[in-house]
């Protein structure tokens, strides 16, 4: 009972204070204290408000920056994908165009032509097609109506092509002009030049004549261009004469060549 009475006293005091404050407020006696409290607390409230607003702006800026970074990364990935697709499309168009152009020189009904890209050049020309594409040693490599060389080494995904300038290269050849025909053997000169050898003195050959494949090797069609005569070398009292031959184009300018398959 003694515990209940103090609690009741506190409740009555609180009710009295509340009623007193309510009455004083109604008769406007608390206006001055309220204004004083407002002037004291207003700067604090304004500072808290500004702080909260600035913090909110900072969080919003971080959110926008993170979102922009994610969007920028996604855009970069899309641009990269588009560039890759564009490169592949251009590559496919170039291959189709080259193949259509190649068919003007070698009939696809007669020859099975495999397009291949150049991926290296040292002693041998390296192409991006190998045994997995049906490439075999000895198969000829052409560009339009010109003979580039023959396959000498094959891996599953690449092959090496022996060029006409290679010292191991020997191809039966002929040259023809209005005065007649000359036959000989085209041999490589240590990777730097080509020489047409074993030409009979009475046979007619001149500077500027084109040199063609004879087709005696079995793997090579007859009539492919091997190069152009740049100089005729004649010596008295010798059975044969020779002719210097140069390719009609720079192999380094090519992007696509064709392997003649069986």
TORKEMI-793620 format. One record per atom (N, C-alpha, C): residue in one letter; atom name; x, y, z. Coordinates in steps of 0.2 Angstrom, whole numbers, plus 5000, padded with zeros to 4 digits. Each point is the difference from the previous one (the first is absolute). Last residue first. Layout:
BEGIN
A|CA|X|Y|Z
...
//
This chain:
BEGIN
X|N|5214|4838|4484
X|CA|4998|4994|4996
X|C|4993|4999|4999
X|N|5011|5025|5005
X|CA|4999|4993|5003
X|C|4998|4995|4995
X|N|5012|5025|5001
X|CA|4996|4996|4996
X|C|5000|4993|5003
X|N|5002|5025|5012
X|CA|5003|4993|4999
X|C|4996|4996|4996
X|N|5003|5028|5003
X|CA|4995|4994|4999
X|C|5004|4994|4999
X|N|5002|5027|5013
X|CA|5002|4996|4994
X|C|4995|4993|5000
X|N|5002|5027|5012
X|CA|4996|4994|4999
X|C|5003|4996|4994
X|N|5009|5021|5007
X|CA|4996|4999|5006
X|C|4998|4992|5000
X|N|5021|5016|4987
X|CA|4994|4995|5000
X|C|4997|4999|5007
X|N|5020|5013|4994
X|CA|4994|5004|4999
X|C|4994|4996|5000
X|N|5023|4991|5001
X|CA|4998|5003|5006
X|C|4993|5004|5000
X|N|5011|4990|4981
X|CA|4996|4995|5004
X|C|4998|5003|5007
X|N|5004|5013|4976
X|CA|5004|4999|5007
X|C|4995|4995|5004
X|N|5000|5000|4972
X|CA|4998|5003|5006
X|C|5004|4999|5006
X|N|5005|4990|4979
X|CA|4996|5006|4998
X|C|4997|5004|5005
X|N|5024|4986|5001
X|CA|4993|4999|5001
X|C|4996|5006|4997
X|N|5024|4994|4989
X|CA|4997|5003|5006
X|C|4993|4998|5000
X|N|5023|4991|4986
X|CA|4993|5000|5001
X|C|4998|5003|5007
X|N|5022|4996|4981
X|CA|4998|5002|5006
X|C|4993|5001|5000
X|N|5014|4983|4984
X|CA|4996|5006|5000
X|C|4998|5001|5008
X|N|5019|4985|4982
X|CA|4996|5001|5006
X|C|4996|5006|4999
X|N|5013|4980|4983
X|CA|5000|5007|5002
X|C|4995|5000|5006
X|N|5015|4979|4988
X|CA|4994|5003|5002
X|C|5001|5008|5002
X|N|5018|4986|4991
X|CA|4994|4997|4997
X|C|4993|5004|5002
X|N|5025|5012|4997
X|CA|4996|4996|5005
X|C|4994|4997|4997
X|N|5016|5015|4989
X|CA|5003|4994|5001
X|C|4997|4996|5006
X|N|4995|5025|5001
X|CA|5002|4997|4994
X|C|5003|4993|5003
X|N|4981|5013|5013
X|CA|5007|4999|5000
X|C|5002|4996|4994
X|N|4978|5015|5012
X|CA|5002|4996|4995
X|C|5008|5000|5000
X|N|4976|5008|5014
X|CA|5007|4999|5001
X|C|5003|4995|4995
X|N|4978|5018|5005
X|CA|5002|4994|4997
X|C|5008|5000|5000
X|N|4979|5013|5016
X|CA|5007|5000|4996
X|C|5001|4993|4997
X|N|4979|5005|5011
X|CA|5003|5007|5001
X|C|5007|5000|4996
X|N|4975|4985|5000
X|CA|5008|5000|4998
X|C|5002|5007|5001
X|N|4979|4989|5014
X|CA|5002|5004|4994
X|C|5007|5001|4999
X|N|4982|4981|5014
X|CA|5004|5006|5000
X|C|5001|5003|4993
X|N|4986|4980|5005
X|CA|5006|5000|5005
X|C|5003|5006|5002
X|N|4975|4991|4990
X|CA|5005|5005|5000
X|C|5005|4999|5005
X|N|4985|4980|4989
X|CA|5000|5005|5006
X|C|5006|5005|4999
X|N|4994|4980|4986
X|CA|4998|5007|4998
X|C|5000|5005|5005
X|N|4997|4973|5004
X|CA|5004|5003|4995
X|C|4997|5007|4999
X|N|4999|4986|5024
X|CA|4997|5001|4994
X|C|5004|5004|4995
X|N|5009|4984|5020
X|CA|4999|5007|4998
X|C|4996|5000|4994
X|N|5008|4980|5011
X|CA|4996|5004|5005
X|C|4997|5007|4998
X|N|5014|4986|4985
X|CA|4994|4996|5002
X|C|4996|5004|5005
X|N|5020|5006|4987
X|CA|5001|4998|5007
X|C|4995|4995|5003
X|N|5001|5014|4979
X|CA|5003|4993|4999
X|C|5001|4997|5007
X|N|4992|5023|4992
X|CA|4995|4995|5002
X|C|5003|4993|5000
X|N|5008|5023|4994
X|CA|4999|4995|4995
X|C|4995|4995|5002
X|N|5001|5027|5007
X|CA|5002|4993|5002
X|C|4998|4995|4995
X|N|5008|5026|4995
X|CA|4994|4996|5002
X|C|5003|4993|5002
X|N|5008|5028|4995
X|CA|5002|4993|5000
X|C|4994|4996|5004
X|N|5003|5025|4984
X|CA|4997|4996|5006
X|C|5003|4993|5000
X|N|5012|5022|4989
X|CA|4996|4994|4999
X|C|4998|4997|5006
X|N|5016|5019|4999
X|CA|4992|5001|5000
X|C|4996|4995|4999
X|N|5024|4999|4990
X|CA|4998|5003|5006
X|C|4993|5003|4999
X|N|5007|4978|4986
X|CA|5002|5007|5001
X|C|4997|5003|5006
X|N|5004|4976|4983
X|CA|4998|5002|5007
X|C|5003|5008|5000
X|N|5000|4976|4983
X|CA|4999|5007|5000
X|C|4997|5002|5007
X|N|5017|4979|4990
X|CA|4993|5002|5003
X|C|5000|5007|5001
X|N|5020|4989|4994
X|CA|4996|5002|4994
X|C|4993|5002|5002
X|N|5016|4993|5016
X|CA|5002|5006|4997
X|C|4995|5002|4995
X|N|4992|4985|5020
X|CA|5004|4999|4995
X|C|5001|5007|4996
X|N|4996|4996|5027
X|CA|4997|5002|4994
X|C|5004|4999|4994
X|N|5003|4996|5025
X|CA|5000|4994|4995
X|C|4995|5002|4994
X|N|4996|5014|5022
X|CA|5006|4997|4998
X|C|4998|4995|4994
X|N|4990|5022|5015
X|CA|4998|4995|4996
X|C|5006|4998|4996
X|N|4997|5012|5025
X|CA|5004|4999|4994
X|C|4997|4995|4996
X|N|4995|5018|5023
X|CA|4998|4994|4996
X|C|5004|5000|4993
X|N|5003|5011|5027
X|CA|4999|5001|4993
X|C|4998|4993|4997
X|N|5005|5003|5024
X|CA|5000|5007|4998
X|C|4998|5001|4992
X|N|5004|4979|5014
X|CA|4994|5004|5003
X|C|5000|5007|4998
X|N|5015|4983|4991
X|CA|5002|5002|5007
X|C|4995|5004|5003
X|N|4995|4994|4977
X|CA|5007|5002|5001
X|C|5001|5003|5007
X|N|4983|4982|4984
X|CA|5000|5005|5005
X|C|5008|5002|5001
X|N|4989|4990|4977
X|CA|5003|4998|5006
X|C|5000|5006|5005
X|N|4988|4989|4976
X|CA|5000|5006|5004
X|C|5003|4998|5007
X|N|5003|4990|4973
X|CA|4999|4998|5007
X|C|5000|5007|5005
X|N|4994|4997|4972
X|CA|5005|5000|5005
X|C|4998|4997|5007
X|N|4993|5009|4972
X|CA|4999|4996|5005
X|C|5006|4999|5005
X|N|4987|5017|4979
X|CA|5006|4998|5004
X|C|4998|4996|5006
X|N|4989|5010|4974
X|CA|4999|4997|5007
X|C|5007|4998|5003
X|N|4991|5019|4980
X|CA|5001|4993|5001
X|C|5000|4999|5008
X|N|4997|5021|4988
X|CA|5005|4997|4996
X|C|5001|4992|5001
X|N|4984|5015|5011
X|CA|4998|5000|4993
X|C|5005|4996|4996
X|N|5000|4993|5025
X|CA|4999|5007|4997
X|C|4998|4999|4993
X|N|5004|4985|5026
X|CA|4998|5000|4993
X|C|4999|5008|4998
X|N|5011|4981|5019
X|CA|4999|5006|4999
X|C|4998|5001|4992
X|N|5002|4980|5022
X|CA|5001|5002|4993
X|C|4998|5007|4999
X|N|5007|4979|5020
X|CA|4997|5006|4998
X|C|5001|5002|4993
X|N|5003|4982|5024
X|CA|5000|5000|4992
X|C|4996|5006|4998
X|N|5012|4999|5024
X|CA|4993|5000|4997
X|C|5002|5000|4992
X|N|5012|4999|5027
X|CA|5001|4999|4993
X|C|4993|4998|4996
X|N|5012|5008|5026
X|CA|4994|5001|4996
X|C|5003|4999|4993
X|N|5013|5002|5020
X|CA|4998|4993|4999
X|C|4994|5000|4995
X|N|5010|5020|5008
X|CA|5005|4997|4996
X|C|4998|4992|4999
X|N|4982|5021|5002
X|CA|5004|4996|5004
X|C|5005|4996|4996
X|N|4983|5015|4991
X|CA|5007|5003|5001
X|C|5004|4995|5005
X|N|4977|4996|4995
X|CA|5004|4999|4994
X|C|5007|5003|5000
X|N|4986|4992|5022
X|CA|5000|5005|4995
X|C|5004|4998|4994
X|N|4988|4985|5020
X|CA|5006|5001|4997
X|C|4999|5005|4994
X|N|4985|4996|5023
X|CA|5000|5000|4993
X|C|5007|5002|4997
X|N|4987|4990|5024
X|CA|5005|5004|4997
X|C|5000|4999|4993
X|N|4979|4998|5020
X|CA|5005|4997|4995
X|C|5005|5005|4997
X|N|4979|4994|5022
X|CA|5004|5005|4995
X|C|5005|4996|4996
X|N|4985|4990|5017
X|CA|4996|5006|4999
X|C|5004|5005|4995
X|N|5007|4977|5006
X|CA|4993|5000|4999
X|C|4997|5006|4999
X|N|5023|4997|4989
X|CA|4998|4998|5007
X|C|4992|5000|5000
X|N|5022|4999|4980
X|CA|4993|5000|5002
X|C|4999|4999|5008
X|N|5018|5006|4977
X|CA|5000|4998|5007
X|C|4993|5001|5003
X|N|5006|5005|4977
X|CA|5006|4995|5002
X|C|4999|4998|5007
X|N|4985|5012|4978
X|CA|5000|4998|5007
X|C|5006|4995|5001
X|N|5001|5018|4980
X|CA|4997|4994|5001
X|C|5001|4998|5008
X|N|4998|5024|4983
X|CA|5004|4995|5003
X|C|4997|4994|5001
X|N|4991|5020|4988
X|CA|5004|5002|5005
X|C|5006|4995|5003
X|N|4986|5006|4975
X|CA|5002|4995|5005
X|C|5004|5003|5005
X|N|4979|5011|4985
X|CA|5008|5000|5002
X|C|5001|4994|5005
X|N|4979|5010|4991
X|CA|5002|4995|4995
X|C|5008|5000|5001
X|N|4986|5007|5021
X|CA|4997|5001|4993
X|C|5003|4995|4995
X|N|5012|4995|5019
X|CA|4996|5006|5001
X|C|4998|5002|4993
X|N|5009|4975|5013
X|CA|5000|5005|4995
X|C|4996|5007|5002
X|N|5013|4974|5007
X|CA|4997|5006|5003
X|C|5000|5005|4994
X|N|5002|4971|5001
X|CA|5002|5007|4998
X|C|4996|5005|5003
X|N|5008|4975|5010
X|CA|4994|5004|4997
X|C|5002|5007|4998
X|N|5014|4984|5013
X|CA|5000|4999|4992
X|C|4995|5004|4997
X|N|4996|4991|5025
X|CA|5006|5002|4997
X|C|5000|4999|4992
X|N|4977|5005|5012
X|CA|5005|4995|5000
X|C|5007|5002|4997
X|N|4973|5008|5012
X|CA|5006|5002|4997
X|C|5005|4994|5000
X|N|4977|5002|5010
X|CA|5002|4996|4994
X|C|5006|5001|4996
X|N|4991|5010|5021
X|CA|4996|5002|4995
X|C|5002|4996|4993
X|N|5011|4995|5021
X|CA|4993|5000|5002
X|C|4995|5003|4994
X|N|5024|5001|4998
X|CA|4998|4993|4999
X|C|4992|4999|5002
X|N|5007|5025|4997
X|CA|5004|4994|5000
X|C|4997|4994|4999
X|N|5000|5030|4999
X|CA|4997|4994|4998
X|C|5004|4994|5001
X|N|5006|5024|5001
X|CA|4996|4998|5006
X|C|4995|4994|4999
X|N|5026|5008|4989
X|CA|4993|5001|4999
X|C|4996|4997|5006
X|N|5027|5009|4992
X|CA|4996|4996|5005
X|C|4992|5002|4999
X|N|5025|5000|4985
X|CA|4994|5003|5001
X|C|4995|4996|5005
X|N|5028|4999|4999
X|CA|4994|4997|4998
X|C|4994|5005|5001
X|N|5021|5006|5007
X|CA|5002|4997|4994
X|C|4994|4997|4996
X|N|4991|5016|5014
X|CA|5007|5000|5001
X|C|5003|4996|4994
X|N|4974|5009|5009
X|CA|5005|5000|4995
X|C|5007|5000|5002
X|N|4971|4997|5008
X|CA|5007|5001|5002
X|C|5004|4999|4993
X|N|4976|4999|5002
X|CA|5002|5001|5007
X|C|5007|5001|5001
X|N|4979|5000|4979
X|CA|5007|5000|5002
X|C|5001|5002|5007
X|N|4978|4987|4990
X|CA|5003|5006|5002
X|C|5007|4999|5001
X|N|4982|4986|4984
X|CA|5004|5000|5006
X|C|5003|5006|5001
X|N|4981|4984|4985
X|CA|5003|5007|5001
X|C|5004|4999|5007
X|N|4994|4981|4981
X|CA|4999|5001|5007
X|C|5004|5007|5002
X|N|4989|4985|4977
X|CA|5005|5006|5002
X|C|4998|5001|5008
X|N|4998|4981|4978
X|CA|4997|5001|5007
X|C|5005|5005|5004
X|N|4995|4996|4972
X|CA|5005|5001|5006
X|C|4996|5001|5006
X|N|4988|4997|4980
X|CA|5006|4996|4999
X|C|5004|5000|5006
X|N|4980|5013|5000
X|CA|4998|4993|4998
X|C|5006|4995|4998
X|N|5003|5023|5005
X|CA|4999|4997|5007
X|C|4997|4993|4998
X|N|5017|5015|4984
X|CA|4993|4998|5001
X|C|4999|4995|5006
X|N|5017|5021|4996
X|CA|5001|4993|5001
X|C|4992|4997|5001
X|N|5003|5023|4996
X|CA|5007|4998|4997
X|C|5000|4992|5000
X|N|4982|5013|5009
X|CA|5000|5002|4993
X|C|5006|4997|4997
X|N|4995|4997|5023
X|CA|4997|4995|4995
X|C|5000|5002|4993
X|N|5009|5014|5018
X|CA|5004|4994|4998
X|C|4997|4995|4995
X|N|4988|5018|5009
X|CA|5005|5003|4996
X|C|5004|4994|4997
X|N|4985|4996|5017
X|CA|4996|5001|4994
X|C|5005|5002|4994
X|N|5008|4998|5022
X|CA|4999|4993|4997
X|C|4996|5001|4993
X|N|5005|5019|5013
X|CA|5006|4997|4997
X|C|4999|4993|4997
X|N|4982|5011|5011
X|CA|5002|5004|4994
X|C|5006|4997|4997
X|N|4994|4991|5020
X|CA|4995|4998|4995
X|C|5001|5004|4993
X|N|5014|5004|5019
X|CA|5001|4993|4998
X|C|4995|4999|4994
X|N|4997|5021|5011
X|CA|5006|4999|4996
X|C|5002|4993|4997
X|N|4982|5003|5015
X|CA|4998|5003|4993
X|C|5006|5000|4996
X|N|5003|4992|5022
X|CA|4996|4996|4996
X|C|4998|5003|4993
X|N|5012|5013|5015
X|CA|5004|4995|4998
X|C|4996|4995|4996
X|N|4988|5018|5009
X|CA|5005|5002|4995
X|C|5004|4994|4998
X|N|4987|4996|5018
X|CA|4996|5001|4994
X|C|5004|5002|4994
X|N|5010|4998|5021
X|CA|4998|4993|4997
X|C|4996|5001|4994
X|N|5005|5019|5012
X|CA|5006|4998|4997
X|C|4999|4993|4997
X|N|4982|5010|5011
X|CA|5002|5004|4994
X|C|5006|4997|4997
X|N|4994|4991|5021
X|CA|4995|4998|4995
X|C|5002|5003|4993
X|N|5012|5008|5018
X|CA|5002|4993|4998
X|C|4996|4997|4995
X|N|4994|5021|5009
X|CA|5006|5001|4996
X|C|5003|4993|4998
X|N|4981|5001|5014
X|CA|4999|5002|4994
X|C|5006|5001|4995
X|N|5003|4994|5023
X|CA|4997|4994|4996
X|C|4998|5003|4993
X|N|5009|5016|5014
X|CA|5005|4995|4998
X|C|4997|4994|4996
X|N|4986|5016|5009
X|CA|5004|5003|4994
X|C|5005|4995|4998
X|N|4987|4994|5019
X|CA|4996|5000|4994
X|C|5004|5003|4994
X|N|5010|5001|5021
X|CA|4999|4993|4998
X|C|4996|4999|4993
X|N|5002|5021|5010
X|CA|5007|4998|4997
X|C|4999|4993|4998
X|N|4981|5009|5011
X|CA|5001|5003|4993
X|C|5007|4998|4997
X|N|4996|4993|5022
X|CA|4995|4996|4996
X|C|5001|5003|4993
X|N|5012|5011|5016
X|CA|5003|4994|4999
X|C|4995|4995|4996
X|N|4992|5021|5006
X|CA|5006|5001|4996
X|C|5003|4993|4998
X|N|4982|5000|5016
X|CA|4998|5002|4993
X|C|5005|5001|4995
X|N|5006|4997|5023
X|CA|4997|4994|4997
X|C|4998|5001|4993
X|N|5007|5019|5011
X|CA|5006|4996|4999
X|C|4997|4993|4997
X|N|4984|5016|5007
X|CA|5003|5002|4994
X|C|5006|4995|4998
X|N|4990|4997|5020
X|CA|4995|4998|4995
X|C|5003|5002|4993
X|N|5011|5006|5019
X|CA|5001|4993|5000
X|C|4995|4998|4994
X|N|4999|5022|5005
X|CA|5007|4999|4998
X|C|5001|4992|4999
X|N|4980|5008|5010
X|CA|5000|5002|4993
X|C|5007|4998|4997
X|N|4998|4997|5023
X|CA|4995|4995|4996
X|C|5000|5002|4993
X|N|5012|5014|5014
X|CA|5003|4994|4999
X|C|4996|4995|4997
X|N|4991|5021|5004
X|CA|5005|5000|4995
X|C|5004|4994|4999
X|N|4983|5001|5017
X|CA|4997|5000|4993
X|C|5005|5000|4994
X|N|5007|5002|5023
X|CA|4998|4993|4998
X|C|4997|5000|4994
X|N|5006|5021|5007
X|CA|5006|4996|4999
X|C|4998|4993|4998
X|N|4983|5015|5006
X|CA|5002|5001|4993
X|C|5007|4996|4999
X|N|4990|4998|5021
X|CA|4996|4997|4995
X|C|5002|5002|4993
X|N|5011|5010|5018
X|CA|5001|4993|5000
X|C|4996|4996|4994
X|N|4996|5023|5003
X|CA|5006|4999|4997
X|C|5002|4993|5000
X|N|4980|5006|5011
X|CA|5000|5001|4993
X|C|5006|4998|4996
X|N|5000|4999|5024
X|CA|4996|4995|4997
X|C|5000|5000|4993
X|N|5009|5019|5011
X|CA|5004|4994|5000
X|C|4997|4994|4997
X|N|4987|5019|5003
X|CA|5005|5001|4994
X|C|5005|4994|5000
X|N|4984|5000|5017
X|CA|4997|4999|4994
X|C|5005|5001|4994
X|N|5007|5004|5022
X|CA|4999|4993|4999
X|C|4997|4999|4994
X|N|5003|5022|5005
X|CA|5007|4997|4999
X|C|4999|4992|4999
X|N|4981|5013|5006
X|CA|5002|5002|4993
X|C|5006|4996|4998
X|N|4992|4999|5022
X|CA|4996|4996|4996
X|C|5002|5001|4992
X|N|5011|5013|5017
X|CA|5002|4993|5000
X|C|4996|4996|4995
X|N|4994|5022|5002
X|CA|5007|4999|4996
X|C|5002|4993|5001
X|N|4980|5005|5011
X|CA|4999|5001|4993
X|C|5007|4999|4996
X|N|4996|5001|5025
X|CA|5000|4993|4997
X|C|5000|5001|4992
X|N|4999|5020|5014
X|CA|5006|4996|5002
X|C|5000|4993|4996
X|N|4982|5015|4996
X|CA|5006|5003|4998
X|C|5006|4996|5002
X|N|4979|4992|5008
X|CA|5001|5000|4992
X|C|5006|5003|4998
X|N|4995|5002|5023
X|CA|5002|4993|4998
X|C|5001|4999|4993
X|N|4991|5021|5007
X|CA|5007|4999|5002
X|C|5003|4993|4998
X|N|4977|5004|4996
X|CA|5004|5004|4995
X|C|5008|4999|5002
X|N|4984|4991|5015
X|CA|5000|4996|4994
X|C|5005|5003|4995
X|N|4996|5012|5020
X|CA|5004|4994|5001
X|C|5001|4996|4994
X|N|4985|5018|4999
X|CA|5007|5002|5001
X|C|5005|4994|5001
X|N|4976|4996|4999
X|CA|5003|5002|4993
X|C|5007|5002|5001
X|N|4984|4993|5017
X|CA|5006|4996|4999
X|C|5003|5002|4993
X|N|4979|5009|5009
X|CA|5005|5002|5005
X|C|5007|4996|4999
X|N|4976|4999|4989
X|CA|5006|5003|4997
X|C|5006|5003|5005
X|N|4979|4987|5004
X|CA|4999|5007|5001
X|C|5006|5004|4997
X|N|4999|4976|4998
X|CA|4993|5003|4997
X|C|5000|5008|5001
X|N|5018|4988|5010
X|CA|5001|5000|4992
X|C|4994|5003|4997
X|N|5000|4996|5023
X|CA|5004|5006|4999
X|C|5001|5000|4992
X|N|4988|4982|5008
X|CA|4996|5006|5001
X|C|5004|5006|4998
X|N|5010|4979|4999
X|CA|4995|5000|4995
X|C|4996|5007|5000
X|N|5016|4994|5016
X|CA|5004|5002|4994
X|C|4994|5001|4995
X|N|4993|4992|5020
X|CA|5002|5007|5001
X|C|5003|5002|4994
X|N|4993|4978|5001
X|CA|4994|5004|5000
X|C|5003|5008|5000
X|N|5016|4983|5003
X|CA|4998|5000|4993
X|C|4994|5005|4999
X|N|5009|4997|5021
X|CA|5004|5003|4996
X|C|4998|5001|4993
X|N|4987|4987|5015
X|CA|5000|5007|5002
X|C|5004|5004|4995
X|N|5001|4977|4998
X|CA|4994|5002|4998
X|C|4999|5008|5001
X|N|5019|4989|5010
X|CA|5000|5000|4992
X|C|4994|5003|4997
X|N|5000|4996|5023
X|CA|5004|5005|4999
X|C|5001|5001|4992
X|N|4988|4982|5008
X|CA|4996|5006|5001
X|C|5004|5006|4998
X|N|5011|4979|4999
X|CA|4995|5001|4995
X|C|4996|5006|5000
X|N|5015|4994|5018
X|CA|5003|5002|4994
X|C|4996|5001|4994
X|N|4991|4992|5020
X|CA|5002|5007|5001
X|C|5003|5003|4993
X|N|4994|4977|5001
X|CA|4994|5004|4999
X|C|5002|5007|5001
X|N|5017|4985|5005
X|CA|4998|5000|4993
X|C|4994|5004|4998
X|N|5006|4997|5023
X|CA|5005|5005|4996
X|C|4999|5000|4993
X|N|4986|4985|5012
X|CA|4998|5007|5002
X|C|5005|5005|4996
X|N|5002|4975|4999
X|CA|4995|5003|4996
X|C|4999|5007|5001
X|N|5015|4988|5014
X|CA|5003|5001|4994
X|C|4995|5003|4995
X|N|4993|4994|5022
X|CA|5004|5006|5000
X|C|5004|5001|4993
X|N|4986|4981|5003
X|CA|4996|5006|5000
X|C|5004|5006|5000
//
